[in-house]
Amino acid sequence: MARDRSTDQQEEDVNGRSDSGRGDRKDGSHGSRNGAIPGPDAVRMAKEQLAELTGHRVDSVSGLSRSEDGWDVTVELVELERIPPTTNVLGSYEVQLDEEGTLLGYDRIRRYHPGRTDDE
């Protein structure tokens, strides 16, 4: 059964996105309906902005959660690179982003050597 073109247009206008099911919005963005960027974009933006500000290489991301203002992303940075790499000094940073992915602030929450747990 063929769909009426005006029905498709109404659905696109009401939902603010196309009927593709991918979450693509009419304005070309890929955000959620409330205007916040999706989690993977928040992670990418947090990594890029923190690396630029600190000058340190991002090693990994260990946490992601929604906050009242946007996103909290926990990122592991290599603060001091040594040979062998097991003697590197890593820093765990919590990065706060707003709904659009703009950096609000960051805090180092711990420093540690790879392969060591908090119990050691």
LOSENU-516118 format. One record per residue: residue number from 1; residue in three letters; x, y, z of N, C-alpha, C, O in turn. Coordinates in steps of 0.001 Angstrom, whole numbers, padded with zeros to 6 digits. Layout:
N
(sepa NUM, "ALA", (X, Y, Z), (X, Y, Z), (X, Y, Z), (X, Y, Z)) ...
This chain:
120
(sepa 1, "MET", (000839, -001172, 000000), (000000, 000000, 000000), (000883, 001232, 000000), (001753, 001364, 000861)) (sepa 2, "ALA", (000680, 002131, -000940), (001494, 003343, -001060), (001073, 004358, -000014), (-000112, 004515, 000281)) (sepa 3, "ARG", (002066, 005046, 000543), (001781, 006078, 001546), (001617, 007414, 000869), (002280, 007715, -000124)) (sepa 4, "ASP", (000742, 008193, 001410), (000505, 009545, 000914), (001704, 010406, 001293), (002130, 010381, 002448)) (sepa 5, "ARG", (002254, 011158, 000362), (003417, 012029, 000597), (003147, 013033, 001702), (004055, 013346, 002473)) (sepa 6, "SER", (001925, 013551, 001806), (001606, 014526, 002848), (001655, 013886, 004227), (001997, 014550, 005206)) (sepa 7, "THR", (001310, 012579, 004318), (001393, 011864, 005598), (002848, 011758, 006040), (003159, 011990, 007208)) (sepa 8, "ASP", (003750, 011405, 005105), (005174, 011350, 005423), (005675, 012701, 005893), (006427, 012776, 006865)) (sepa 9, "GLN", (005271, 013769, 005223), (005693, 015116, 005599), (005200, 015472, 006988), (005930, 016082, 007769)) (sepa 10, "GLN", (003945, 015089, 007312), (003396, 015378, 008640), (004192, 014639, 009708), (004529, 015220, 010740)) (sepa 11, "GLU", (004499, 013351, 009471), (005283, 012597, 010452), (006646, 013223, 010655), (007126, 013304, 011785)) (sepa 12, "GLU", (007276, 013666, 009580), (008582, 014298, 009693), (008474, 015589, 010485), (009329, 015868, 011325)) (sepa 13, "ASP", (007447, 016375, 010236), (007274, 017642, 010936), (006951, 017431, 012407), (007494, 018135, 013259)) (sepa 14, "VAL", (006074, 016472, 012728), (005674, 016235, 014112), (006823, 015666, 014921), (007064, 016113, 016042)) (sepa 15, "ASN", (007539, 014688, 014380), (008612, 014029, 015110), (009925, 014775, 015036), (010834, 014493, 015817)) (sepa 16, "GLY", (010053, 015725, 014112), (011302, 016458, 013980), (012400, 015647, 013353), (013565, 016042, 013401)) (sepa 17, "ARG", (012058, 014521, 012763), (013065, 013692, 012133), (012447, 012996, 010939), (011225, 012953, 010795)) (sepa 18, "SER", (013280, 012464, 010100), (012803, 011761, 008924), (012272, 010395, 009309), (012443, 009954, 010445)) (sepa 19, "ASP", (011635, 009730, 008372), (011084, 008406, 008610), (012133, 007319, 008448), (011784, 006141, 008361)) (sepa 20, "SER", (013424, 007688, 008405), (014480, 006703, 008188), (014719, 005832, 009406), (015323, 004765, 009288)) (sepa 21, "GLY", (014248, 006272, 010604), (014449, 005495, 011820), (015832, 005649, 012412), (016112, 005031, 013440)) (sepa 22, "ARG", (016710, 006438, 011822), (018079, 006601, 012327), (018192, 007737, 013328), (019257, 007933, 013915)) (sepa 23, "GLY", (017121, 008490, 013537), (017208, 009617, 014450), (017714, 010874, 013781), (017975, 011868, 014458)) (sepa 24, "ASP", (017860, 010853, 012438), (018306, 012049, 011730), (017220, 013111, 011833), (016054, 012850, 011538)) (sepa 25, "ARG", (017606, 014292, 012248), (016645, 015368, 012402), (016574, 016187, 011118), (017477, 016135, 010283)) (sepa 26, "LYS", (015489, 016940, 010973), (015301, 017755, 009779), (016436, 018742, 009575), (016776, 019068, 008437)) (sepa 27, "ASP", (017025, 019218, 010659), (018085, 020219, 010535), (019443, 019592, 010225), (020450, 020298, 010162)) (sepa 28, "GLY", (019479, 018262, 010029), (020728, 017588, 009681), (021501, 017069, 010879), (022495, 016364, 010706)) (sepa 29, "SER", (021068, 017404, 012100), (021768, 016920, 013286), (021323, 015499, 013592), (020359, 015002, 013010)) (sepa 30, "HIS", (022029, 014850, 014508), (021707, 013481, 014878), (021413, 013383, 016364), (021540, 012299, 016934)) (sepa 31, "GLY", (021030, 014459, 017004), (020814, 014476, 018441), (019516, 013815, 018837), (018695, 013470, 017987)) (sepa 32, "SER", (019332, 013638, 020141), (018095, 013074, 020632), (017019, 014151, 020605), (017293, 015316, 020317)) (sepa 33, "ARG", (015813, 013751, 020905), (014689, 014682, 020805), (014789, 015861, 021774), (014234, 016925, 021501)) (sepa 34, "ASN", (015488, 015689, 022902), (015573, 016779, 023872), (016710, 017749, 023562), (016963, 018670, 024338)) (sepa 35, "GLY", (017396, 017554, 022441), (018446, 018480, 022033), (019835, 018097, 022494), (020812, 018723, 022085)) (sepa 36, "ALA", (019946, 017069, 023347), (021261, 016649, 023828), (021964, 015812, 022769), (021324, 015071, 022023)) (sepa 37, "ILE", (023286, 015938, 022709), (024059, 015096, 021791), (024010, 013661, 022308), (023856, 013448, 023511)) (sepa 38, "PRO", (024139, 012677, 021427), (024160, 011285, 021882), (025468, 010946, 022609), (026471, 011641, 022447)) (sepa 39, "GLY", (025450, 009882, 023404), (026603, 009466, 024196), (027899, 009299, 023423), (028932, 009809, 023858)) (sepa 40, "PRO", (027884, 008596, 022279), (029144, 008439, 021538), (029755, 009776, 021111), (030977, 009925, 021107)) (sepa 41, "ASP", (028922, 010736, 020755), (029434, 012063, 020397), (030012, 012765, 021620), (031019, 013466, 021520)) (sepa 42, "ALA", (029368, 012575, 022785), (029875, 013176, 024022), (031259, 012624, 024352), (032147, 013371, 024761)) (sepa 43, "VAL", (031440, 011321, 024174), (032743, 010695, 024440), (033803, 011273, 023507), (034882, 011663, 023953)) (sepa 44, "ARG", (033499, 011326, 022229), (034458, 011850, 021246), (034840, 013289, 021576), (036019, 013642, 021537)) (sepa 45, "MET", (033856, 014116, 021899), (034121, 015532, 022189), (034915, 015692, 023481), (035800, 016543, 023563)) (sepa 46, "ALA", (034608, 014887, 024480), (035347, 014965, 025747), (036812, 014601, 025529), (037704, 015279, 026037)) (sepa 47, "LYS", (037061, 013529, 024771), (038443, 013109, 024495), (039205, 014196, 023755), (040328, 014537, 024125)) (sepa 48, "GLU", (038599, 014735, 022719), (039276, 015756, 021909), (039585, 017005, 022726), (040701, 017522, 022677)) (sepa 49, "GLN", (038604, 017486, 023474), (038789, 018736, 024213), (039770, 018580, 025363), (040576, 019477, 025608)) (sepa 50, "LEU", (039717, 017449, 026079), (040646, 017250, 027194), (042078, 017085, 026695), (043005, 017631, 027292)) (sepa 51, "ALA", (042270, 016340, 025610), (043618, 016167, 025048), (044186, 017512, 024604), (045368, 017792, 024803)) (sepa 52, "GLU", (043335, 018337, 024003), (043796, 019652, 023550), (044198, 020541, 024726), (045210, 021239, 024662)) (sepa 53, "LEU", (043414, 020514, 025788), (043704, 021374, 026939), (044913, 020912, 027746), (045703, 021735, 028209)) (sepa 54, "THR", (045060, 019603, 027916), (046135, 019098, 028775), (047418, 018795, 028016), (048500, 018791, 028603)) (sepa 55, "GLY", (047304, 018540, 026709), (048473, 018143, 025937), (048869, 016695, 026152), (049931, 016268, 025700)) (sepa 56, "HIS", (048020, 015928, 026843), (048293, 014516, 027104), (047483, 013629, 026179), (046401, 014002, 025725)) (sepa 57, "ARG", (048028, 012439, 025903), (047361, 011461, 025044), (046260, 010750, 025826), (046465, 010335, 026967)) (sepa 58, "VAL", (045082, 010612, 025196), (043980, 009873, 025811), (044256, 008386, 025661), (044518, 007908, 024557)) (sepa 59, "ASP", (044198, 007652, 026770), (044425, 006211, 026751), (043113, 005460, 026580), (043035, 004528, 025779)) (sepa 60, "SER", (042081, 005852, 027321), (040796, 005153, 027235), (039703, 005984, 027891), (039960, 007015, 028514)) (sepa 61, "VAL", (038491, 005507, 027732), (037327, 006096, 028399), (036786, 005037, 029339), (036545, 003902, 028927)) (sepa 62, "SER", (036594, 005398, 030602), (036159, 004399, 031584), (034776, 004680, 032156), (034279, 003903, 032971)) (sepa 63, "GLY", (034148, 005774, 031743), (032814, 006044, 032254), (032069, 007082, 031447), (032665, 007983, 030856)) (sepa 64, "LEU", (030746, 006939, 031433), (029863, 007868, 030742), (028530, 007862, 031463), (027946, 006800, 031680)) (sepa 65, "SER", (028041, 009042, 031840), (026727, 009127, 032476), (026090, 010471, 032176), (026778, 011466, 031950)) (sepa 66, "ARG", (024764, 010483, 032177), (024015, 011718, 031978), (024044, 012521, 033273), (024061, 011953, 034365)) (sepa 67, "SER", (024049, 013825, 033145), (023965, 014717, 034301), (022851, 015711, 034043), (022254, 015720, 032967)) (sepa 68, "GLU", (022573, 016541, 035024), (021541, 017569, 034840), (021898, 018524, 033710), (021021, 018992, 032983)) (sepa 69, "ASP", (023194, 018814, 033563), (023646, 019785, 032563), (024008, 019172, 031225), (024161, 019903, 030246)) (sepa 70, "GLY", (024152, 017842, 031146), (024565, 017215, 029896), (025150, 015847, 030135), (024417, 014884, 030359)) (sepa 71, "TRP", (026499, 015749, 030091), (027199, 014476, 030217), (028398, 014588, 031151), (029049, 015631, 031213)) (sepa 72, "ASP", (028686, 013509, 031877), (029927, 013337, 032631), (030664, 012176, 031981), (030119, 011078, 031868)) (sepa 73, "VAL", (031902, 012412, 031555), (032701, 011392, 030888), (033992, 011218, 031678), (034678, 012196, 031973)) (sepa 74, "THR", (034325, 009977, 032022), (035582, 009694, 032726), (036593, 009192, 031704), (036361, 008204, 031007)) (sepa 75, "VAL", (037722, 009898, 031631), (038735, 009644, 030612), (040070, 009363, 031293), (040428, 010021, 032270)) (sepa 76, "GLU", (040805, 008380, 030771), (042139, 008046, 031277), (043181, 008648, 030337), (043164, 008393, 029133)) (sepa 77, "LEU", (044085, 009446, 030897), (045147, 010077, 030115), (046510, 009543, 030533), (046717, 009192, 031694)) (sepa 78, "VAL", (047430, 009485, 029589), (048824, 009163, 029912), (049491, 010484, 030284), (049771, 011311, 029417)) (sepa 79, "GLU", (049744, 010676, 031583), (050343, 011922, 032052), (051859, 011914, 031934), (052476, 012953, 031702)) (sepa 80, "LEU", (052452, 010746, 032093), (053907, 010632, 032018), (054233, 009306, 031338), (053964, 008234, 031880)) (sepa 81, "GLU", (054815, 009394, 030144), (055147, 008196, 029389), (056565, 007757, 029723), (057504, 008550, 029665)) (sepa 82, "ARG", (056706, 006486, 030071), (058006, 005931, 030450), (058256, 004623, 029713), (057356, 004063, 029087)) (sepa 83, "ILE", (059502, 004146, 029799), (059866, 002841, 029254), (060289, 001988, 030434), (061183, 002394, 031176)) (sepa 84, "PRO", (059693, 000831, 030641), (058603, 000222, 029893), (057266, 000896, 030210), (057138, 001579, 031226)) (sepa 85, "PRO", (056277, 000703, 029342), (054981, 001361, 029516), (054268, 001025, 030823), (053394, 001771, 031264)) (sepa 86, "THR", (054636, -000090, 031441), (053997, -000439, 032717), (054364, 000533, 033826), (053749, 000522, 034892)) (sepa 87, "THR", (055365, 001376, 033583), (055753, 002377, 034589), (055188, 003764, 034263), (055493, 004734, 034957)) (sepa 88, "ASN", (054356, 003865, 033196), (053693, 005140, 032878), (052880, 005631, 034067), (052506, 004850, 034943)) (sepa 89, "VAL", (052617, 006905, 034089), (051715, 007474, 035080), (050455, 007900, 034331), (050510, 008707, 033403)) (sepa 90, "LEU", (049315, 007341, 034755), (048032, 007665, 034143), (047226, 008553, 035071), (047407, 008524, 036289)) (sepa 91, "GLY", (046353, 009326, 034503), (045443, 010157, 035272), (044022, 009891, 034835), (043737, 009787, 033642)) (sepa 92, "SER", (043135, 009782, 035800), (041720, 009595, 035525), (041033, 010947, 035713), (041111, 011551, 036783)) (sepa 93, "TYR", (040368, 011410, 034671), (039736, 012730, 034670), (038240, 012620, 034445), (037785, 011844, 033605)) (sepa 94, "GLU", (037484, 013391, 035191), (036051, 013499, 034936), (035808, 014789, 034167), (036163, 015875, 034624)) (sepa 95, "VAL", (035207, 014658, 033010), (034949, 015781, 032112), (033449, 016059, 032114), (032644, 015147, 031929)) (sepa 96, "GLN", (033080, 017317, 032324), (031676, 017704, 032296), (031389, 018459, 031001), (032050, 019448, 030684)) (sepa 97, "LEU", (030387, 017974, 030253), (029952, 018610, 029015), (028507, 019049, 029158), (027727, 018422, 029875)) (sepa 98, "ASP", (028150, 020140, 028465), (026745, 020532, 028442), (026004, 019697, 027400), (026589, 018810, 026779)) (sepa 99, "GLU", (024720, 019984, 027212), (023871, 019218, 026294), (024388, 019235, 024856), (024123, 018309, 024090)) (sepa 100, "GLU", (025125, 020284, 024488), (025616, 020421, 023121), (027045, 019916, 022948), (027579, 019940, 021839)) (sepa 101, "GLY", (027674, 019456, 024041), (029030, 018930, 023968), (030109, 019949, 024281), (031295, 019669, 024102)) (sepa 102, "THR", (029717, 021128, 024746), (030698, 022148, 025123), (031267, 021819, 026500), (030529, 021484, 027427)) (sepa 103, "LEU", (032580, 021919, 026618), (033249, 021621, 027873), (032841, 022620, 028948), (032968, 023831, 028767)) (sepa 104, "LEU", (032351, 022098, 030069), (032018, 022945, 031222), (033147, 022947, 032234), (033369, 023945, 032919)) (sepa 105, "GLY", (033866, 021824, 032332), (034974, 021723, 033271), (035514, 020309, 033313), (034927, 019388, 032745)) (sepa 106, "TYR", (036638, 020145, 033990), (037202, 018816, 034183), (037985, 018794, 035477), (038482, 019823, 035934)) (sepa 107, "ASP", (038093, 017602, 036069), (038826, 017402, 037318), (039599, 016093, 037237), (039078, 015081, 036768)) (sepa 108, "ARG", (040866, 016124, 037705), (041599, 014863, 037833), (041128, 014228, 039121), (041163, 014853, 040182)) (sepa 109, "ILE", (040685, 012984, 039030), (040157, 012328, 040217), (041124, 011309, 040822), (040964, 010900, 041972)) (sepa 110, "ARG", (042142, 010898, 040031), (043206, 010061, 040608), (044362, 009930, 039634), (044216, 010164, 038434)) (sepa 111, "ARG", (045531, 009545, 040180), (046725, 009217, 039384), (047139, 007808, 039777), (046998, 007406, 040932)) (sepa 112, "TYR", (047656, 007057, 038798), (048016, 005673, 039081), (048940, 005133, 037999), (049125, 005747, 036948)) (sepa 113, "HIS", (049517, 003963, 038285), (050355, 003245, 037324), (049503, 002142, 036695), (048666, 001552, 037378)) (sepa 114, "PRO", (049702, 001855, 035406), (048944, 000780, 034772), (049176, -000556, 035468), (050265, -000829, 035973)) (sepa 115, "GLY", (048147, -001373, 035485), (048276, -002700, 036090), (048111, -002713, 037585), (048124, -003784, 038192)) (sepa 116, "ARG", (047958, -001567, 038197), (047734, -001521, 039647), (046291, -001179, 039927), (045704, -000318, 039272)) (sepa 117, "THR", (045723, -001859, 040903), (044346, -001560, 041294), (044374, -000601, 042482), (045430, -000332, 043054)) (sepa 118, "ASP", (043217, -000099, 042835), (043141, 000829, 043977), (043503, 000158, 045295), (043860, 000834, 046260)) (sepa 119, "ASP", (043413, -001177, 045340), (043710, -001922, 046568), (045203, -002048, 046821), (045614, -002289, 047956)) (sepa 120, "GLU", (046021, -001890, 045793), (047465, -002114, 045952), (048160, -000881, 046495), (049376, -000892, 046691)) 
